[in-house]
Amino acid sequence: MAHFGDTAEVEGVIQSDPIIKAGKIIGSRLQDDQFSVLFKLTKIEGVSVNLPTRLKYDLNSKVGIDQKVKLKARFIKSKERKVAALLIANGKISILTDSRKLFSTTSGIRDSFRKLVKHSDAGSLIPGMVLGDTSLQNSVFADKMRRVGLSHLTAVSGANFALVASFLLWLLQFIVAKIRIRIQIVTLILVLFIFLVRPTPSVLRASVMTGVLLFAKLRGEKSTGIPALGCAIALLILLDPFQAIDPGFSLSVLATAGILIFSPVIKYKLGNYIKHEWLVEAISIPVSATLFCIPIIVLLSSQLSLITVPANILVAPVIAPITVLGFIAAVFSPFIPTISTILLFIATPIANWIVTICQIMNSSPVITFNQSGFFIATFILLITAALTKKLWLSGVVILLLVLQLFFNSMVWPGKNWQIANCDVGQGDGLVINLGDSSGLVIDTGPDPLKINQCLHKLKIKKIPLLVLTHFHADHVGGLSSVIKDRKIGQVWISNLLEPEASYKSVLTLLKGIELRTVKEGDRFTSSNNNLDIMVLWPRAITQDFQTLPGDGSTVNNSSISLIIRIKSLSIFVAGDIEPAVQEIITKSGYLAAVDVLKVCHHGSKYQYLPMLDQLKPKIAIISVGAGNSYGHPDPEYINELKRRNIKVLRTDISGGVSLAPPNRIRVTGKEWWQIRWG
């Protein structure tokens, strides 16, 4: 597109409900949250076009679905395959036409329903399962759903429509005798349901797939379902060619194929044991859809959870009642909220079963592929071996995979690890093992999911001490997931409460947790695990220093700096301090030799080499994101480390790093062929 990088006046129609997207952390700064919507672009500088795009705009702009708007927007290339570009609104958005009555009415239903839902993990599931509305879900629980393989439950799919259609067909049999009329009524209700869950490409796709299932049921011939599915695929791609490269399209097709092909088999088998047809259908639909979707789910997530199928089987019986109760509650919510409240009171404990399954099975290990291409190659090889009946080849492939999984499970973090540096991207996140599933955590990185996944692998459930070296977002951005579902003792913070927005966000999250502002000379010891922590910086009174290029020398130089000794290892950790403070610490009399140096400021070129000579570390760990725009780590500084025979470990190359005495180093590894179990 010729407009990439430019700002232009555009017109178009908003095609989805606004959802809040958390601001990205760029460098050390947290960008503002924005609304995100699918946007049908109809004009660029007065020239007519017809392109699917994504639009992001300020939270103060009050615009919504089905409104035609005009605005100035910057065009950015998007990694999202189903859109041609990402548009960033620049200035005021003008509304040209309001939403049509059908959309405004259904918006009112969605809003009323959302207000009645209990704000808990179980409560937030219901709008997601019924309407695809995940706005109430928190990122940590959403990650658990993905890990267990249940995230598809909160996406409107062919299976979702099929459950609603099955309920309506079952209900109408007591009112209408003829199957043809029942199906016609159900079809009409589903058309209205489309507008309630929103006619986005994925929803339209799901409704078409449900139409295929209804057609097959109407004809009463199993063989007509697959040809109808083929016609639906061709029709959808002709109407919207972008569907062909959308992973959601593949998932929808596979889910529908699973229901058509495998669901009857499951129903036949279960029918021998379960006499209630509705229960058999409630189990067979989600299980058959999930089984067919597993290859694409693994391809998208680079993870294969061996408990995905058992988890889906365990939650299958409750999907139908939650969907049906939620559907009725949503319809009544703006008119008779008392009925909706009663139905939600019944549905929420049922939804809590899914939450419980997630909580229990989240601790189960998963197979992780560093590159999804390796999974594709392995999958094709196994299928080929099975089709050609070369069972020996399948055996060899499986044996090699098992051996590698066994080897890698022994690699990271290792049984006796004492220090672990998490791979959190361009940020910091370090853990000291205190034993008994507890750890001292220093900084939380920029991404809640990455630091949470690392702590999960390290089996950290208790954090007696959490140190936030300073308030830059790449050091505190992951805090929300670190403190969720973990027991936090005390939190150490710097005495410079800037950047203000980041500090206030941290303060809100840490409400009710003991905070301590530490200073040079403070000390903490624990005889239980031979832990000794010496605070080397900051001083009680803040100081001004020369400003260097970057994201803020004043804040960087407020970083808490520590020497930590644990059992037989010692480490120097100092956030993002720059040469001026490094020199003061070097001359303070507190600095002493250590085994490990956690390199300041992600290996920035601004380093005070005499401090390095006084520390005399054997190992230097650099926490840094691959391909970052800062050029971290500095090649010349790397050379200085190597000249001193200091072993350099970088998270952008090695991934997570763990250390155990006397000299055992383990890394998660980033080789393309590598798979892990954990």
Summary of the structure (lengths in Angstrom):
residues: 678
radius of gyration: 28.0
end to end distance: 42.4
largest distance: 91.3
contacts: 2303
relative contact order: 0.08
helix: 47%
strand: 20%
